């Protein structure tokens, strides 16, 4: 029994020694990389120099100051493009095109430019965002790349979205007024416009009477639209004669005026008028035939 225990102990010792040796060998494996602390790609864990050290030069003081000055300047797309080009030329002259330092500098420029775009948008709001399509394009371009990380460009994009939403609601109202009234669609659109009219996004345009009118007129038009459907229900009743009633001869002019701004209803009024006139013509022809028949007798 003692002999077996001794063998087991020896076996475990041998396995432990082999496992420890394997770990030691792994730890001694060289890690290839740049070992110069002054290099931009310095790897502090490297144990073997790979001759890959890169010594990138930072942006020149002149270009750095121009980026800083850009933040407090008026919006100038050409100035931004020229500065972008100058940064690229600078790093190309150093043989460091597309380097980390160049990318950092270009990113710094974009961040400064987005501050300018945000300020320019705020100024345009004072003018109710009139004649600002070029600015909108610049905001959308930068927003597509930095919208999730840059507050200035996100706020600017939100402002333009609110402006577009005003005209979007006007378009939706006009589209709805062309159709037959459906309460669910009506409630959804009216509720959306009313909620937007109380939002911070819309209230920033409180000094813009033209934009305010678009929203208020939209709500008024929807209220009239709801009443129009009720009037049309009565119109249908009035122009659908019972069995003992004579059909009307035509639709009076007041109904054409009443429904003229509502395409679906207006077309129905025209169809009703044509149907009544056709029925009258047929009735007149039947009367004429009867009178001629009596004369023949």
Order of alpha helices (4+ residues) and beta strands (2+ residues): alpha-beta-beta-alpha-alpha-alpha-alpha-alpha-alpha-alpha-alpha-alpha-alpha
